[in-house]
């Protein structure tokens, strides 16, 4: 038995040696050091994106992540960077205050106050424009269409990616909480809140891109925080529950949450994360007041993690969950394993995954790109 055990150990050492020598797999050595406690997982800064040199002090910079492209917005300027922070191009738009949405082919640049849209490809070319729409309240972009909610008349305009108008969807009276367009089947989902006979009512309306109504759901006396379309399913997050619907099959599952949901994140890889407030019982110092609760997209609870501080900027990748508390970054595995916790020294405004081990962290007027490494 001992000889057999020694043989297995020798075989394993030989395997590692061959991989390192023949294939130059430095990562295998790092992984081995990590497994036996000689190395720890840490952040390594790849690049920092700052404001441009000729920036005016009253033009703050903000960042958006579209696929693996980083967009910096600064006054009228749009700058595009690749996932490693290398500048690709800079363009100036004749609008005062812009925001950006997009898909894998186009950026949709919005001036919400002036009601203007620009379609820009990833080479910096303008492929379409729309003007004089009126104040734009909400925007959602799929791979084939752009949906805009206009303040006047509670009207949704639908455009193709060259900003030709394709349909109009008039809505009934009530405040629109959310607007989403699905890549899966072109469905446009709208959540709307109203008070009817002194009763709060939230509606979920689903339309085809041509404007025809497919389904309508009512949630009496329940406030819906948000919704997200993932692979043809609608994830609806309420104050104390989450529901998942299929357009064809109706409600697939519902989970009641005992605490109040104050934030959430959904990943296409299959994870739902809820940030909950635990009700105050008068003994604040002796009890955790927040809780991260994690489900897969079939409604199975994976774990929950109590905390005395609120997790901010929750971001979910296919295998990890990142969030911040004060100036500290935390990364957890989907099995609740702690991958890293690291003090960054600056307040974080957003966290986004560029790829599996590459992360974009936005601070005040600059952003850092980090690699999670051994």
Order of alpha helices (4+ residues) and beta strands (2+ residues): alpha-alpha-beta-beta-beta-beta-beta-beta-beta-beta-beta-beta-beta-beta-beta-beta-beta-beta-beta-beta-beta-beta-beta-beta-beta-beta-beta-beta-beta-beta-beta-beta-beta-beta
